[in-house]
Amino acid sequence: MRACLLLRAALLLVLGILALIFNAAAANYPCSGSKGSVSHCSGELFVCNDGSISGSKKVCTGPQGGGGGAVRSTA
């Protein structure tokens, strides 16, 4: 009985840590959430699919025009 409780506690701890890791990874990507991801670059700035400019401090090194292309960023 005690082993079962310890196993459940360990499983909940691991799941909680994984949830925090995935949440942190999503928060560090430009134009995440309601902005709809990155559309394209305007110089070194990220332009989001909703038309706004990302507040990211990363530098956009992807396509300079049009949308839908792959966008890389450097910290």
N, C-alpha and C positions, 0 to 999 in steps of 0.2 A: 504494500500500500504506500509506504513512504517512498519507495523507489519510483513509483508511478507519479507521485506528486513532484519529485525532483526532476523527472523527465519532462513533465509538462512545463515546469518553471523554466527549464533550460530551453525548451522549444520556443516558448513565448519570448524569452530574452533574445534568441537568435533572430526570430521574426521581427522583433522591434528594431534591432540593429540594422537588419536589411532594409526595412522601411525608411529609416533615417538616411541610409546611404543613397538609396534611389531618389529620395526627395531632394537631397543636396545636389545630386547630379543634374536633376531637371532644373533646379534653380540657377545653375551656373551656365545655362545655355542661352544665348541672346534670343530675344523675341519668343520666349517660352510662354506657355499659358494662353491667355485670351488673345494674344497678339498674332497667333497663327503661324509661328515659325518664321525663318528668314526668307525673304523674297529675293533680295539681291544686295549688292554693295553700292554705296555712294561714297567714293573715295575710300577712307578707312572705316566708315560707319556702316552699321547693319541697318537695312531698311526692312521692316517687318511686313508680312502679308496684309496687315490692316492699313499700311501706308505710313505708319509712324516710324520714327528713328529710335533704335534701341539705345538704352542708357548704358549698355555694356562698355566696360573699359578694355575689352579685347579689340584687336584690330582685324577687320574684315579683309581677307585676301582672296576672296572668290571672284566670280564673274562681276563685271562692273555694270552690266545692263541686263534688262529682262529678268524674268523670274524663273523659279523652278530649278535653277542650277545648283550643284553642290557647293556649299560654302564651308571653307575651312577658317578656323580662327587660331590666332596665336596669342598666348597670354602675355 
